Amino acid sequence: MTRPAPAKYHDVDMIRGYAALAVALYHFLLAYVPAASAPAAMDEAGLVAERPFLLAIVNGHFMVAIFFVLSSFVLTKGLVSNQDRDRRRSRALTAMAKRLPRLLPLTLIGSLLPFLLLAAGLLPTHEAAQVTGSDWLDRSGGIKYWAPWPDPSLSGAAADALRLFLNGVSQYNSALWTMKYELFGSLLALLGATIVGARRRPVADAVLLTLIAAAALKIHALCAICVTTVYITKYLLDRPIDMRPAVAVALIAAALVLGSTFKSIPYSMIADDWMWTQVQRIDWIIHGVGATALLLGMRGIARLRDADGWIGHQLGRLSFAIYVIHVPLQSAIGGHVVLALGHRPGPVIAALLLSTAAIFMLACAVARIDEWWVARLNRFFAPPVRPKGEPAIAAIGGGH
């Protein structure tokens, strides 16, 4: 989700950018679009339909799974195609060392922004929620204000950015909960890619990665998805081939069907907290399978795989920034528009357009900060430049 793709992965940029927009739209719908009743047939079948009715293209949960699949693919592709074990290990260790500092600055911005909006009196989520009737807007659209959360403060917002990498919950920005699992999932994916390497051992690799994925599942299903993506990357994505159009379209269609699910097991079948945990894991695994199928299908079509459109590239460039800032901006702008003009279709559409414009404008500035920081990180972790004419250490040691 957060690592910019190499230039040749234009399709990854495109998918990640549209996924970021879909997450923003999903949260806007939760906050400002009135709840609708589920179709009677679904109620009779015991199926769950939460607002908004979920389609893959606006299912925030599915889009998050896409982020994780793309992140693991881009992070580990070079490791599972590199035959040089020493170089592979060095690259993996460097990538692991960079993960937390890579994620922290924008996470910090995502925590500080809602506090600054609140301090300026621009975050009326509680009042707006009374108008829209959205529990999500009240509890997740702004800063959590109820016990046991402490009173909001500038230092609290800064500390929140660090704590959420351990507890996976943010008091200030509900979208940031994924950062913990992005960190640990990417570390475990890098570990798995380093272990399996480039040598082709399908059965042994499956066993090793399954064991790591089982351990990752204890943290979160998203972490396990990162690990399983390593296998897909090595054996199906490392050397993408042109699929028959029917096969590629079938994969994409299956992905959209899987991505349209959420909490599809009836509540009547959930007996306790343990069962509820398993249901959540199943939901995320279904989304992970769907996200993987989507990537396979899209990379199986040469025209999509080689797509290099300006819009897709820019959306991919802004995707991380859009993700970390969209909730507080939607809550601030949308809340004021609804309070001033009422909760009607016109004001809601205006709120969507105004908040989206503000998100893009601020995301451009935040993305520049992110690019500057990534460049600094890359220089810091770059291997030292050997003086011209000096032999490599490996050559001196006979290549061992």
Order of alpha helices (4+ residues) and beta strands (2+ residues): alpha-alpha-alpha-alpha-alpha-alpha-alpha-alpha-alpha-alpha-alpha-alpha-alpha-alpha-alpha-alpha
